[in-house]
Amino acid sequence: MIWEIDDRAPTVEGLDANGRAIPAYAASLGLVPAPFGRRAAATTIEVLIVLVLLLPLYVGALPITLSSIDPVSGAVDLSGSDLVWVLVLGGASWLLVTVFIIVQMALHGRKGVTAGKAMFGIRSVNVRTLERPGFWRGAVVRYLVMSVSFWIPLFGPLLVIALSPFFDTERRGRSWVDHAGATWLVDVRDGLNPYDAKRMRIARKTAATDLRDERPSLPSLATPGVAGMPAGYVPSARNSGGVIGATVAVPQIPDAAPAPAREVSVPLHGGAAVHGGAATPPPAAPTAGPTSAAAPSAPTRPAFSAPEGAAVASGLISSVPGAQRREIEMWIQLDSGEVVTVEGSGLLIGRAPAAAAGETGMGLLPVQDDAKSVSKTHLALVRTGSALAAVDRGSTNGSAIVRAGDERVLLPGESVELVDRDTVRFGDRTATVRIG
């Protein structure tokens, strides 16, 4: 067995050449700086909690101590039960405050949250990695600096905690306490929660790739047709050999001699048959009596006349002079409940879909996706006659087809034919296919 050890330093995204955090990178992920008002409210809540925990000291131990002072000598005379109460009440307050601060530091270092931050939708992250701050610098150093600021009553906390965010050169509201702990406070109510691993992973992938979905040109899969005319490629399902089939639409060239028709005999709708490329109607049924009014026919779906010169294959008449066939209706129902009909050559689905060069007849279906799990041009539903195929357009987060509980992930550029009631997943969105 061969063991490989990766001794390379991990790459930290969003840093400049000097190793400093780039504010624009965090903004592209959707991280929003915590507003000053809610930061101040969170700090106030935590200070109030500390004051409540100090009540045994202020309400019990301090009055007993003051009452034991000799007014003449100024000496404190604590003895007996008074001394016991002072020690118990003072020790209780000290213990409660110590436990509260340790829990606060542990939560802040591991989860980026404290009691006040949790109440007002604020989280703390490491300013460079945008991950948890860490216990020693992100919590211990940060709280030491904050505690030192209280050595200068009123002015110290006012300058270090309250006013210093307005002097931040990065304009992200980081106080001197945040700079000492290498932390940054973000708003999870109006922005992305950095501790939502799935959303952060999607946001980092989106930022790492070109947001305009520009990719290098791939080799053309088009099959040449007639010289001077554009080639066409229609994706189809894989056959038993695992090869993707291709159908080439060869346009009719004016003034070109028609190819000789082969002798075929295929039954048509209504009993007609094709002989030698021409349709012959079935023999008329004998009639008895006077001609009566024709019975009303059942409503049919829109039909089309096929052009001349096309072949008959797979039991479907693609084009026969004068032949009619019923057009298959196709539509999809998005997970939001919206129903969209698939017409023409198909649909391009994405946040801002755009057709490629030479791609015509495709409808554009923009979908809403706040997490940006859907690429700008994510998926193509290609319609070919009565068949509908799904093609992933090289999306960032991929596509898949769920059929009867089984999921098949689509490779970029792979075409898979869909059937009725298939579910197509693209990013975090889904759509149900209906054919009928």
C-alpha positions as CSV (number, residue, x, y, z in Angstrom):
1,M,0.0,0.0,0.0
2,I,1.3,3.4,-0.9
3,W,0.7,6.3,1.5
4,E,0.7,9.8,0.2
5,I,1.0,12.7,2.7
6,D,-0.1,16.1,1.5
7,D,2.2,18.5,3.3
8,R,1.1,21.5,1.3
9,A,-0.3,24.4,3.3
10,P,-4.1,24.8,3.0
11,T,-5.1,27.5,0.6
12,V,-7.2,30.3,2.2
13,E,-9.5,32.0,-0.3
14,G,-10.2,35.7,-0.2
15,L,-6.7,37.0,0.8
16,D,-4.5,39.4,-1.0
17,A,-0.8,39.0,-1.7
18,N,0.1,40.2,1.8
19,G,-2.3,37.7,3.4
20,R,-4.9,40.2,4.4
21,A,-8.6,39.6,4.1
22,I,-10.3,41.1,1.0
23,P,-13.6,42.7,2.0
24,A,-15.0,42.3,-1.5
25,Y,-14.6,38.5,-1.4
26,A,-16.7,38.3,1.8
27,A,-19.3,40.5,0.2
28,S,-19.4,38.3,-2.9
29,L,-20.3,35.3,-0.6
30,G,-23.2,37.2,0.8
31,L,-21.7,38.1,4.3
32,V,-23.0,41.3,5.7
33,P,-21.3,43.3,8.5
34,A,-23.3,43.4,11.7
35,P,-25.0,46.8,12.2
36,F,-23.7,49.0,15.0
37,G,-27.1,49.2,16.8
38,R,-27.5,45.5,17.2
39,R,-23.8,45.1,18.2
40,A,-24.3,47.7,21.0
41,A,-27.5,46.0,22.1
42,A,-25.8,42.6,22.3
43,T,-23.0,44.0,24.4
44,T,-25.5,45.7,26.7
45,I,-27.4,42.5,27.2
46,E,-24.2,40.7,28.2
47,V,-23.2,43.5,30.7
48,L,-26.7,43.3,32.2
49,I,-26.3,39.5,32.7
50,V,-23.0,40.1,34.5
51,L,-24.7,42.7,36.8
52,V,-27.5,40.3,37.6
53,L,-25.0,37.6,38.5
54,L,-23.2,40.2,40.8
55,L,-26.4,40.9,42.8
56,P,-25.5,38.6,45.7
57,L,-22.3,40.7,46.1
58,Y,-24.0,44.1,45.8
59,V,-27.2,43.3,47.7
60,G,-25.9,41.0,50.4
61,A,-22.1,41.0,50.9
62,L,-21.5,44.7,50.3
63,P,-24.2,46.1,52.8
64,I,-23.0,43.7,55.5
65,T,-19.4,44.9,55.0
66,L,-20.4,48.5,55.1
67,S,-22.4,48.1,58.2
68,S,-19.4,46.5,59.9
69,I,-17.1,49.6,59.4
70,D,-16.2,51.4,62.7
71,P,-17.2,55.0,62.2
72,V,-14.4,56.3,64.4
73,S,-11.4,54.2,63.3
74,G,-12.7,53.1,59.9
75,A,-11.7,49.5,60.5
76,V,-13.9,46.6,59.2
77,D,-15.0,44.4,62.1
78,L,-16.4,41.2,60.5
79,S,-16.8,38.2,62.8
80,G,-19.1,35.3,63.3
81,S,-22.1,35.0,61.0
82,D,-21.4,38.3,59.2
83,L,-18.1,37.0,57.9
84,V,-19.7,33.8,56.8
85,W,-22.4,35.6,54.8
86,V,-19.9,37.9,53.2
87,L,-17.8,35.0,52.1
88,V,-20.8,33.0,50.8
89,L,-22.5,35.8,48.9
90,G,-19.3,37.3,47.5
91,G,-18.0,33.8,46.5
92,A,-21.3,33.0,44.8
93,S,-21.2,36.1,42.7
94,W,-17.5,35.5,41.8
95,L,-18.3,31.9,40.8
96,L,-21.3,32.7,38.7
97,V,-19.5,35.5,36.8
98,T,-16.5,33.2,36.2
99,V,-18.6,30.4,34.8
100,F,-20.6,32.8,32.6
101,I,-17.4,34.3,31.1
102,I,-15.8,30.8,30.5
103,V,-19.0,29.6,28.8
104,Q,-19.1,32.8,26.7
105,M,-15.5,32.4,25.6
106,A,-16.0,28.7,24.7
107,L,-19.1,29.4,22.7
108,H,-17.4,32.4,20.9
109,G,-14.3,30.4,20.1
110,R,-16.1,27.3,18.8
111,K,-19.4,28.6,17.4
112,G,-18.8,32.4,17.1
113,V,-21.8,33.1,19.3
114,T,-22.5,34.5,22.7
115,A,-25.7,35.2,24.7
116,G,-26.1,38.7,23.3
117,K,-25.1,37.8,19.7
118,A,-27.6,34.9,19.7
119,M,-30.4,37.2,20.6
120,F,-29.7,39.8,17.9
121,G,-28.7,37.6,15.0
122,I,-24.9,38.2,15.1
123,R,-22.1,35.7,14.5
124,S,-18.3,36.1,14.9
125,V,-15.9,34.6,12.4
126,N,-12.1,34.7,11.8
127,V,-11.5,37.7,9.5
128,R,-9.1,35.7,7.3
129,T,-10.7,32.2,7.0
130,L,-14.4,33.3,7.6
131,E,-14.6,30.2,9.9
132,R,-14.8,29.9,13.7
133,P,-12.6,32.4,15.5
134,G,-10.7,29.9,17.6
135,F,-10.5,29.7,21.4
136,W,-7.2,31.4,22.2
137,R,-7.0,34.4,20.0
138,G,-10.6,34.6,19.0
139,A,-11.9,34.3,22.6
140,V,-9.2,34.6,25.2
141,V,-7.2,37.5,23.7
142,R,-10.5,39.3,22.7
143,Y,-11.9,39.1,26.2
144,L,-8.6,40.2,27.8
145,V,-8.5,43.3,25.7
146,M,-12.2,44.0,26.6
147,S,-11.5,43.5,30.3
148,V,-8.4,45.8,30.2
149,S,-10.6,48.6,28.7
150,F,-12.7,48.6,31.9
151,W,-9.7,49.6,34.0
152,I,-10.4,53.1,32.9
153,P,-14.0,53.6,34.0
154,L,-16.5,54.7,31.4
155,F,-13.9,56.2,28.9
156,G,-12.0,52.9,28.3
157,P,-15.0,50.8,27.2
158,L,-16.5,53.8,25.4
159,L,-13.3,54.2,23.2
160,V,-12.2,50.6,22.8
161,I,-15.7,49.0,22.3
162,A,-18.1,51.7,21.2
163,L,-16.2,54.3,19.2
164,S,-13.3,52.3,17.6
165,P,-15.5,50.7,15.0
166,F,-16.0,54.1,13.3
167,F,-12.2,54.2,12.8
168,D,-12.0,50.9,10.9
169,T,-10.0,51.5,7.7
170,E,-11.8,48.6,6.0
171,R,-15.2,50.1,6.7
172,R,-16.5,46.8,8.1
173,G,-17.2,48.1,11.7
174,R,-14.4,46.1,13.4
175,S,-13.5,47.5,16.8
176,W,-10.1,47.4,18.4
177,V,-11.3,44.3,20.3
178,D,-12.1,42.6,17.0
179,H,-8.7,43.5,15.6
180,A,-6.9,42.1,18.6
181,G,-8.9,38.8,18.3
182,A,-8.7,38.7,14.4
183,T,-12.5,38.5,14.4
184,W,-15.3,40.0,12.4
185,L,-19.0,40.3,13.4
186,V,-21.5,39.4,10.6
187,D,-25.3,39.7,10.4
188,V,-27.1,36.4,9.9
189,R,-30.5,38.0,9.6
190,D,-29.9,40.0,6.4
191,G,-26.9,38.0,5.1
192,L,-25.5,34.5,4.8
193,N,-24.9,32.5,8.0
194,P,-21.2,31.5,7.9
195,Y,-21.9,28.5,10.0
196,D,-24.4,27.1,7.5
197,A,-21.9,24.7,5.9
198,K,-24.0,23.9,2.8
199,R,-24.7,27.5,1.9
200,M,-21.1,28.5,2.6
201,R,-19.9,25.7,0.3
202,I,-22.2,26.8,-2.5
203,A,-21.2,30.4,-2.0
204,R,-17.5,29.6,-2.1
205,K,-17.9,27.5,-5.3
206,T,-19.8,30.3,-6.9
207,A,-17.2,32.9,-6.0
208,A,-14.4,30.5,-7.1
209,T,-15.8,30.1,-10.5
210,D,-16.4,32.8,-13.0
211,L,-19.8,34.3,-12.1
212,R,-20.5,35.0,-15.7
213,D,-20.3,31.3,-16.5
214,E,-17.7,31.8,-19.1
215,R,-16.0,28.5,-19.9
216,P,-13.5,27.4,-22.5
217,S,-14.9,26.3,-25.8
218,L,-15.5,22.6,-26.0
219,P,-15.0,20.6,-29.2
220,S,-18.1,20.7,-31.4
221,L,-20.4,17.7,-31.4
222,A,-22.2,18.9,-34.5
223,T,-22.4,16.4,-37.4
224,P,-21.7,18.0,-40.8
225,G,-24.7,18.1,-43.1
226,V,-24.8,19.7,-46.5
227,A,-21.9,21.9,-47.6
228,G,-22.7,25.5,-46.9
229,M,-25.5,24.8,-44.5
230,P,-25.3,24.8,-40.7
231,A,-24.8,21.5,-39.0
232,G,-27.2,20.3,-36.4
233,Y,-26.9,18.1,-33.4
234,V,-29.8,16.7,-31.5
235,P,-28.9,14.8,-28.3
236,S,-30.7,11.5,-27.7
237,A,-30.7,8.7,-25.1
238,R,-27.8,6.2,-24.8
239,N,-28.3,3.0,-26.6
240,S,-27.4,-0.5,-25.2
241,G,-23.8,0.0,-26.2
242,G,-23.5,3.2,-24.1
243,V,-23.1,5.4,-27.1
244,I,-25.0,8.7,-27.4
245,G,-27.0,8.8,-30.6
246,A,-27.1,11.9,-32.8
247,T,-29.7,12.9,-35.3
248,V,-28.8,15.4,-38.1
249,A,-31.4,17.7,-39.5
250,V,-30.3,18.3,-43.1
251,P,-32.1,21.3,-44.6
252,Q,-33.6,21.1,-48.0
253,I,-31.5,22.8,-50.7
254,P,-33.4,24.7,-53.3
255,D,-33.2,23.4,-56.9
256,A,-31.6,20.1,-55.7
257,A,-32.7,16.9,-57.3
258,P,-34.9,14.9,-54.9
259,A,-33.5,11.6,-53.7
260,P,-35.2,8.5,-55.1
261,A,-37.8,7.2,-52.7
262,R,-37.5,3.7,-51.3
263,E,-40.3,1.2,-51.4
264,V,-41.8,1.2,-47.9
265,S,-45.1,0.1,-46.5
266,V,-45.9,1.5,-43.1
267,P,-49.5,1.7,-41.7
268,L,-50.7,5.2,-41.0
269,H,-53.3,6.6,-38.7
270,G,-56.8,5.8,-40.0
271,G,-55.7,2.7,-42.0
272,A,-53.8,4.5,-44.8
273,A,-50.4,3.1,-45.8
274,V,-47.3,4.4,-47.5
275,H,-46.2,2.7,-50.7
276,G,-43.2,3.9,-52.5
277,G,-43.2,7.2,-50.5
278,A,-46.9,8.0,-51.4
279,A,-49.9,7.5,-49.1
280,T,-52.9,5.6,-50.5
281,P,-56.1,5.8,-48.6
282,P,-58.0,2.7,-47.5
283,P,-60.9,1.5,-49.5
284,A,-64.1,3.4,-48.8
285,A,-66.7,1.5,-46.8
286,P,-70.0,0.9,-48.6
287,T,-72.8,3.2,-47.7
288,A,-76.4,2.3,-47.4
289,G,-79.1,4.8,-47.8
290,P,-79.0,8.5,-48.2
291,T,-75.9,10.4,-46.9
292,S,-76.5,11.6,-43.4
293,A,-74.8,14.4,-41.5
294,A,-71.4,13.6,-40.2
295,A,-71.2,13.0,-36.5
296,P,-69.2,15.5,-34.5
297,S,-65.6,14.4,-34.1
298,A,-63.8,14.3,-30.8
299,P,-61.5,17.2,-30.1
300,T,-57.9,16.6,-31.0
301,R,-54.7,18.3,-30.1
302,P,-53.0,20.6,-32.7
303,A,-51.7,18.7,-35.7
304,F,-49.1,19.6,-38.3
305,S,-48.5,18.7,-41.9
306,A,-45.2,17.0,-42.5
307,P,-42.9,18.3,-45.2
308,E,-42.1,16.2,-48.3
309,G,-39.1,14.0,-48.7
310,A,-38.6,12.9,-45.0
311,A,-38.1,9.3,-43.9
312,V,-40.5,7.1,-41.8
313,A,-38.7,5.6,-38.8
314,S,-39.5,3.9,-35.5
315,G,-43.2,3.7,-36.3
316,L,-43.6,7.5,-36.2
317,I,-44.3,9.4,-39.3
318,S,-42.0,12.4,-39.3
319,S,-43.1,13.7,-42.7
320,V,-45.3,12.2,-45.4
321,P,-47.2,14.3,-47.9
322,G,-50.5,15.2,-46.5
323,A,-50.0,13.1,-43.3
324,Q,-51.2,14.4,-40.0
325,R,-50.1,13.4,-36.5
326,R,-50.9,14.6,-33.0
327,E,-48.3,16.7,-31.3
328,I,-47.2,15.5,-27.9
329,E,-47.7,18.0,-25.1
330,M,-44.8,18.5,-22.7
331,W,-44.6,20.7,-19.6
332,I,-42.7,20.9,-16.4
333,Q,-43.9,21.8,-12.9
334,L,-41.3,23.6,-10.8
335,D,-40.9,23.0,-7.0
336,S,-42.4,26.5,-6.6
337,G,-45.7,25.3,-8.2
338,E,-45.1,27.2,-11.5
339,V,-46.1,25.2,-14.7
340,V,-44.1,25.9,-17.9
341,T,-44.9,24.4,-21.3
342,V,-41.9,23.0,-23.3
343,E,-42.3,24.2,-26.9
344,G,-40.1,24.7,-29.9
345,S,-36.7,23.2,-29.5
346,G,-36.9,23.1,-25.7
347,L,-36.0,25.2,-22.7
348,L,-32.8,26.6,-21.2
349,I,-33.1,26.8,-17.4
350,G,-30.9,28.9,-15.1
351,R,-30.7,32.1,-13.0
352,A,-30.1,34.1,-16.2
353,P,-30.1,31.6,-19.1
354,A,-28.7,32.5,-22.5
355,A,-28.6,30.5,-25.7
356,A,-25.2,29.6,-27.2
357,A,-24.0,30.7,-30.6
358,G,-26.1,29.1,-33.3
359,E,-28.7,27.7,-30.8
360,T,-32.1,28.7,-31.9
361,G,-35.7,27.9,-31.0
362,M,-34.9,27.4,-27.3
363,G,-37.1,29.1,-24.7
364,L,-35.5,30.8,-21.7
365,L,-36.7,30.0,-18.2
366,P,-35.0,32.1,-15.5
367,V,-35.5,30.7,-12.0
368,Q,-35.1,32.4,-8.6
369,D,-32.3,31.0,-6.4
370,D,-31.1,33.2,-3.5
371,A,-28.4,30.7,-2.6
372,K,-27.0,30.7,-6.2
373,S,-26.9,26.9,-6.4
374,V,-28.3,27.3,-9.9
375,S,-25.8,28.4,-12.6
376,K,-26.8,31.2,-15.0
377,T,-27.3,28.6,-17.8
378,H,-27.7,25.4,-15.8
379,L,-29.8,22.9,-17.7
380,A,-31.2,22.3,-21.2
381,L,-34.4,20.4,-21.9
382,V,-34.1,19.5,-25.6
383,R,-37.3,18.6,-27.4
384,T,-37.0,16.4,-30.5
385,G,-40.4,15.4,-31.8
386,S,-42.0,13.2,-29.2
387,A,-38.8,12.9,-27.1
388,L,-37.5,15.1,-24.4
389,A,-34.0,15.0,-23.1
390,A,-32.1,16.7,-20.3
391,V,-28.6,18.0,-20.9
392,D,-26.4,19.5,-18.1
393,R,-24.7,22.7,-19.4
394,G,-21.6,22.3,-17.3
395,S,-23.2,23.7,-14.2
396,T,-21.3,24.4,-11.0
397,N,-23.5,22.2,-8.7
398,G,-24.6,19.6,-11.2
399,S,-27.9,18.1,-12.3
400,A,-29.6,14.8,-11.8
401,I,-32.7,12.8,-12.8
402,V,-34.8,11.0,-10.1
403,R,-36.9,8.1,-11.5
404,A,-38.9,5.7,-9.3
405,G,-36.7,6.7,-6.3
406,D,-33.4,6.2,-8.1
407,E,-31.2,9.2,-8.8
408,R,-28.8,9.5,-11.8
409,V,-26.3,12.3,-11.8
410,L,-25.8,13.9,-15.2
411,L,-22.3,14.4,-16.5
412,P,-21.6,17.8,-18.2
413,G,-22.9,17.6,-21.7
414,E,-24.6,14.2,-21.2
415,S,-28.0,13.8,-22.7
416,V,-30.6,11.5,-21.0
417,E,-34.1,11.0,-22.4
418,L,-36.9,11.8,-19.9
419,V,-40.1,10.0,-19.3
420,D,-43.4,11.1,-17.8
421,R,-43.2,12.0,-14.1
422,D,-39.4,12.1,-14.0
423,T,-38.0,14.7,-11.5
424,V,-35.1,16.8,-12.7
425,R,-32.8,18.3,-10.0
426,F,-30.7,21.3,-10.9
427,G,-28.8,22.8,-8.0
428,D,-31.2,23.1,-5.1
429,R,-34.2,23.4,-7.4
430,T,-36.4,20.6,-8.9
431,A,-38.9,20.2,-11.6
432,T,-41.3,17.4,-12.5
433,V,-41.6,16.4,-16.2
434,R,-45.0,15.7,-17.7
435,I,-45.3,14.2,-21.2
436,G,-48.7,13.3,-22.6
